[in-house]
Amino acid sequence: MIDVDLPGLSDQFVEALRQKGGSGAKLFYAQAVALQKQGNLKLARASYKAAMDTYNTSIDGVRASQDC
């Protein structure tokens, strides 16, 4: 997991993954955990919500493709 003892490093790590094309629920979840451990609960909540929204959207797409 991300070393949250160094504030800002986790943000740089997540941003680097995004620049390389990373996206999805796992990336949002990793960011949320790091923000929560840093004590930034407001942003952590938003990241958890984004993770759930992204996960639910991907699950809905799988279900729709199976219904055809």
C-alpha positions, 0 to 999 in steps of 0.5 A, spaced: 500 500 500 501 507 499 506 509 505 502 515 508 507 517 512 509 522 507 504 527 506 503 528 498 507 522 496 501 518 495 497 524 491 503 524 487 503 516 486 496 516 484 496 522 479 502 518 476 498 512 475 492 517 472 497 520 467 499 513 465 492 511 463 490 508 470 483 509 472 477 505 476 475 503 482 481 501 485 485 507 484 479 511 487 479 506 493 487 507 494 486 514 494 481 514 499 485 510 504 491 514 503 487 521 504 483 518 510 490 516 513 492 523 512 486 525 516 483 529 510 476 525 511 472 530 506 476 528 500 477 521 502 469 521 502 469 523 495 474 518 493 470 513 496 464 515 493 467 515 486 470 508 487 463 506 488 460 509 483 465 507 478 465 500 480 457 500 480 458 503 473 462 497 471 458 492 474 452 495 470 455 495 464 457 487 465 450 486 466 447 489 460 452 485 456 449 479 459 442 481 458 443 481 450 
